Amino acid sequence: MTNTVTEQITAAGRAIEHDSFSIIDAEAGPHDAYTAEQWPLVRRMIHANADFDFNGLTTFHPDAMQAGLKAVLRLGTPIVADVEMICVGLSKPRMKHFGMSTHHYISDLDVIELAHLHDTTRAVQAMRKAHRLGQLDGAIVGIGNAPTALLEIIRLIREDSVRPALVVGMPVGFVSAAESKDLLMTVDEVPWVTIKGRKGGSTLVVAAIHALLALAEAEQKR
């Protein structure tokens, strides 16, 4: 069956997207490292940035895809993001279909004040606020901008037993970005999807989550 909610709205838009995916499949080369479940997520990330390096750089916890699908199909699962860009980038109709909400706290005044007070980043304090509000357990956490947010999530998982359903950890940059993702790849307690090295960004987090939504809709139709 064809997806309706997680496809482009117009026939022309759908044709362009499908043609793009076909081109990616043809030009990507071997992708045997990925399962049939994982490849649509990697392909959508390539589509978002026109960068075939993600065929190889993208890395999955063994339970990542099943955990992500289960979280989406549960309906009402929150998405906690490090920056507003992720929340804005996610399709509202697609999110509404699954009863999902988005949350970010990077610009909250109390977060800024605590960052100054404790000489930390706003991203660290934003993750701590999400934890205080009880929003991390069972959530999909999307981090595309701030390595310190990812490091804080890892600390909360290991020290405070926080248990997100899935961490989509893809911060971009030159200071601690690669290192934070390397550390995420050592986490066993919580499923994750990440990218090796410095590449990343909020658009990739959005693409990964949209891929999960499309797979979830297909599962609903079965």
C-alpha distance (Angstrom), angle and dihedral (degrees) to the residues before:
residue distance angle dihedral
M1 . . .
T2 3.80 . .
N3 3.78 120.1 .
T4 3.79 113.9 -119.2
V5 3.81 106.2 177.1
T6 3.81 97.9 44.9
E7 3.81 97.0 41.3
Q8 3.80 127.5 87.3
I9 3.81 111.0 -79.9
T10 3.82 98.5 -124.6
A11 3.79 129.0 55.2
A12 3.81 90.0 -123.8
G13 3.79 91.1 52.4
R14 3.78 91.9 48.6
A15 3.80 91.6 49.7
I16 3.81 92.2 52.2
E17 3.80 92.5 48.4
H18 3.81 93.1 46.8
D19 3.80 90.9 47.7
S20 3.79 89.4 50.2
F21 3.79 91.9 52.3
S22 3.81 90.2 48.7
I23 3.81 90.9 52.1
I24 3.80 90.5 49.1
D25 3.80 91.4 50.2
A26 3.79 90.1 50.2
E27 3.81 96.7 45.9
A28 3.79 102.9 33.4
G29 3.76 94.9 81.8
P30 3.80 122.5 -149.9
H31 3.79 115.1 -6.2
D32 3.79 99.6 172.6
A33 3.81 89.8 135.0
Y34 3.80 88.0 75.5
T35 3.79 129.4 68.1
A36 3.79 123.2 -127.6
E37 3.81 87.0 -99.8
Q38 3.80 95.1 49.7
W39 3.80 100.2 45.6
P40 3.85 96.8 69.5
L41 3.81 88.2 57.5
V42 3.81 92.7 48.7
R43 3.81 90.7 45.0
R44 3.79 92.1 52.5
M45 3.80 89.9 50.9
I46 3.82 89.7 52.1
H47 3.80 87.8 48.9
A48 3.80 91.3 52.9
N49 3.82 94.7 54.0
A50 3.82 105.3 18.4
D51 3.81 85.9 -126.8
F52 3.79 117.4 135.0
D53 3.81 91.1 -169.3
F54 3.79 87.6 87.5
N55 3.79 85.8 73.1
G56 3.79 91.6 85.2
L57 3.79 102.1 10.1
T58 3.81 94.5 68.0
T59 3.80 112.1 91.5
F60 3.79 131.0 -170.6
H61 3.77 136.0 -158.4
P62 3.84 104.3 -127.3
D63 3.80 91.7 -110.9
A64 3.81 97.2 40.9
M65 3.79 101.2 104.8
Q66 3.79 96.3 43.3
A67 3.81 91.2 45.4
G68 3.79 92.0 49.1
L69 3.80 93.5 47.9
K70 3.79 91.7 47.2
A71 3.81 90.6 51.1
V72 3.81 92.5 50.8
L73 3.80 94.6 44.3
R74 3.79 90.8 49.2
L75 3.83 85.9 72.0
G76 3.79 121.3 -138.4
T77 3.80 96.3 46.0
P78 3.82 110.7 153.8
I79 3.78 123.5 -131.8
V80 3.80 114.1 -143.1
A81 3.81 112.7 -162.3
D82 3.77 133.9 -171.7
V83 3.81 93.1 -136.4
E84 3.78 139.0 24.9
M85 3.81 92.1 -117.6
I86 3.80 91.0 75.4
C87 3.79 92.5 50.7
V88 3.81 92.0 48.5
G89 3.81 92.9 46.1
L90 3.79 95.9 54.7
S91 3.80 114.1 94.6
K92 3.79 110.3 -107.7
P93 3.83 95.4 -151.6
R94 3.80 91.1 50.3
M95 3.78 92.0 47.5
K96 3.80 91.3 47.2
H97 3.81 91.1 52.8
F98 3.80 89.2 60.9
G99 3.81 95.2 37.3
M100 3.79 90.9 -118.0
S101 3.79 126.8 156.2
T102 3.80 132.3 -162.2
H103 3.79 128.5 -136.3
H104 3.80 134.6 -174.2
Y105 3.78 130.9 163.9
I106 3.79 104.7 -177.8
S107 3.83 94.4 117.5
D108 3.80 99.4 38.9
L109 3.79 112.5 126.2
D110 3.80 93.7 -129.4
V111 3.80 90.2 51.4
I112 3.80 91.0 51.8
E113 3.80 91.7 47.2
L114 3.81 92.8 50.4
A115 3.80 91.2 47.4
H116 3.82 89.3 55.8
L117 3.79 92.9 42.8
H118 3.81 95.7 50.7
D119 3.81 97.1 31.8
T120 3.81 92.1 -121.0
T121 3.78 132.6 122.5
R122 3.77 125.2 -85.8
A123 3.79 87.5 -119.2
V124 3.81 91.7 60.8
Q125 3.77 92.3 49.2
A126 3.81 91.7 45.4
M127 3.81 90.7 57.6
R128 3.80 90.2 46.8
K129 3.80 90.3 51.5
A130 3.80 90.6 50.9
H131 3.80 87.6 52.2
R132 3.81 92.7 49.4
L133 3.80 89.0 51.4
G134 3.80 90.4 52.1
Q135 3.80 93.5 -119.3
L136 3.80 101.7 125.7
D137 3.80 102.4 66.2
G138 3.79 108.2 89.6
A139 3.82 92.9 2.2
I140 3.76 131.2 122.4
V141 3.80 104.7 -118.4
G142 3.80 115.1 -154.2
I143 3.80 119.5 -166.3
G144 3.79 118.1 175.9
N145 3.77 105.9 145.8
A146 3.80 114.9 29.9
P147 3.81 122.6 58.4
T148 3.81 89.0 -170.2
A149 3.82 89.1 61.0
L150 3.79 90.0 54.6
L151 3.80 92.0 46.9
E152 3.80 89.2 51.0
I153 3.81 92.3 50.0
I154 3.79 89.5 51.9
R155 3.81 90.0 49.8
L156 3.81 91.1 49.6
I157 3.80 90.6 49.6
R158 3.79 92.9 50.6
E159 3.79 102.2 35.2
D160 3.81 104.5 28.4
S161 3.83 99.2 29.7
V162 3.80 92.8 -121.5
R163 3.79 109.2 172.5
P164 3.81 117.2 -160.7
A165 3.79 115.2 -177.0
L166 3.81 89.5 -125.5
V167 3.80 137.7 -6.8
V168 3.80 115.5 -146.1
G169 3.79 96.0 -166.5
M170 3.80 113.2 -179.0
P171 3.81 110.0 139.3
V172 3.79 114.8 168.7
G173 3.77 126.8 -143.5
F174 3.78 151.3 69.2
V175 3.82 104.4 -85.1
S176 3.81 113.6 70.3
A177 3.81 94.1 -31.5
A178 3.80 96.7 115.6
E179 3.80 91.4 35.6
S180 3.81 93.9 52.5
K181 3.79 90.8 51.4
D182 3.79 91.8 46.6
L183 3.80 87.7 54.4
L184 3.80 91.6 48.5
M185 3.79 88.6 56.1
T186 3.82 88.6 62.4
V187 3.82 92.3 57.4
D188 3.80 113.3 108.6
E189 3.79 99.9 168.0
V190 3.81 98.2 69.9
P191 3.83 130.8 32.1
W192 3.80 117.0 -112.8
V193 3.79 145.5 176.3
T194 3.79 118.9 -149.8
I195 3.80 146.3 154.3
K196 3.78 126.8 -117.9
G197 3.78 116.3 -121.6
R198 3.79 133.9 2.1
K199 3.79 99.6 -39.2
G200 3.78 120.7 101.2
G201 3.77 139.5 95.7
S202 3.76 144.7 169.4
T203 3.81 93.2 -80.3
L204 3.79 89.0 61.6
V205 3.79 92.5 50.5
V206 3.81 88.9 51.3
A207 3.80 90.7 48.3
A208 3.80 91.9 49.9
I209 3.80 92.6 49.9
H210 3.81 92.1 45.9
A211 3.80 88.0 53.0
L212 3.80 89.6 53.6
L213 3.80 90.3 50.0
A214 3.82 91.6 51.3
L215 3.80 91.8 49.6
A216 3.80 90.0 47.1
E217 3.81 92.2 52.4
A218 3.79 90.2 50.5
E219 3.80 88.4 51.1
Q220 3.81 90.4 50.9
K221 3.80 90.6 55.1
R222 3.81 93.7 52.8
